[in-house]
Every structure is written in C-alpha cells, then in structure tokens.
Amino acid sequence: MLSEKDVLNVAKLARINLSEEEKEKMRKDLTLILDYIAKIRELDLKNVEPTFHTLEIKNKTREDRAREQNTSFSKKLISLAPQKENGYIKIRSVFKDR
C-alpha cells in the first residue's frame, strides 16, 4: 500500500489539496491502480500489436486551400474590429521581438 508521503507527493505534483478523508481514499485508489498496472506488466505482450483505436477509422480530410471570404457577414465582422488593414483584422503581435 502507498504511504501517506507518496500520496502527498502526488497531490503536490497535481497541485491539489486533500482533506484527511481524501488522503486515505486516494491512498487506497492509487494503490489499486498501481496493483492493476503490476498485473498488466506480468502479461507476455511481445507479439501483440499496439491498439490505437478499436475501429478501423480514417480521418476525413479535404484539400487545404485559401478562399476569398467576401460575404456580407465577414465584411460586417471586419467592420466591427477595432483595427483593420487591407480588409483584414489587425491584431498586436503575439510573439516577442528577438
């Protein structure tokens, strides 16, 4: 069984405060989880392929291409922006100058 010190360390890493009842519950729950992981480690999985998804699903993609957005809606949105330049919304830089 995990010690209270181990539980407090995990709580500190997760940046959570635990009451006394929560500490004991967390100690029991984490111990059960680690015991389960130990049982899984006992399995011989050398010839088992990793499973990333249980269904054979492929991403649906489309060609990425620029399009002109001259609809009245987009023009209205741009007109509401506090700063504009050449038909685009102008924002301050999010990158620091190096």
C-alpha positions in Angstrom: 0.0 0.0 0.0 1.2 3.5 -0.8 2.4 5.6 2.1 0.8 8.9 3.0 4.0 10.6 2.0 3.6 9.2 -1.6 0.0 10.4 -1.7 1.1 13.9 -0.5 3.8 14.0 -3.2 1.3 13.1 -6.0 -1.1 15.7 -4.6 1.6 18.3 -4.6 2.6 17.5 -8.2 -1.1 17.7 -9.2 -1.4 21.0 -7.2 -4.4 19.8 -5.2 -5.1 19.9 -1.5 -6.6 16.9 0.1 -8.6 16.5 3.3 -7.7 13.7 5.7 -10.6 11.6 4.3 -9.5 12.3 0.7 -5.9 11.3 1.6 -7.0 7.9 2.8 -9.3 7.4 -0.2 -6.6 8.5 -2.6 -4.1 6.2 -0.9 -6.4 3.2 -1.4 -7.4 4.2 -5.0 -3.8 4.8 -6.2 -2.7 1.5 -4.6 -5.4 -0.4 -6.5 -4.4 1.4 -9.8 -0.7 0.5 -9.3 -1.6 -3.1 -8.4 -3.6 -3.4 -11.6 -0.7 -2.0 -13.6 1.6 -4.5 -12.0 -0.7 -7.3 -13.1 -0.7 -6.0 -16.7 3.1 -5.9 -16.6 3.1 -9.7 -15.9 1.5 -10.4 -19.3 3.6 -11.5 -22.2 2.7 -8.9 -24.9 5.8 -9.3 -27.1 3.7 -10.4 -30.1 0.7 -8.1 -29.6 0.5 -5.1 -31.8 -0.4 -1.8 -30.1 -4.0 -0.8 -30.4 -4.5 2.9 -31.1 -8.2 2.7 -31.8 -10.6 -0.3 -31.8 -12.2 0.6 -35.1 -10.6 1.0 -38.4 -11.3 4.7 -38.9 -9.5 7.1 -41.2 -9.5 10.8 -40.9 -11.7 12.6 -43.4 -9.6 15.4 -44.9 -10.1 18.0 -47.6 -7.7 20.0 -49.7 -6.5 23.0 -47.7 -6.8 26.0 -49.9 -7.3 29.7 -49.4 -10.6 31.1 -50.4 -11.9 34.6 -50.7 -14.4 35.5 -48.0 -16.2 38.5 -49.4 -19.6 37.7 -47.9 -21.6 40.4 -46.3 -21.2 38.6 -42.9 -17.4 38.6 -43.0 -17.3 42.2 -44.1 -19.6 43.1 -41.2 -17.3 41.3 -38.8 -14.2 43.0 -40.1 -16.0 46.4 -39.9 -16.6 45.8 -36.2 -12.9 45.1 -35.5 -11.1 47.9 -33.6 -8.2 47.8 -36.0 -8.2 46.8 -39.7 -5.7 46.8 -42.5 -6.2 45.9 -46.2 -9.5 44.1 -45.5 -8.1 42.1 -42.6 -8.5 42.3 -38.8 -5.2 43.7 -37.4 -4.1 42.4 -34.0 -1.0 43.1 -31.9 1.9 40.7 -32.3 1.8 37.7 -30.0 5.5 37.0 -30.4 8.2 38.9 -28.7 10.8 40.6 -30.8 14.1 38.7 -30.5 
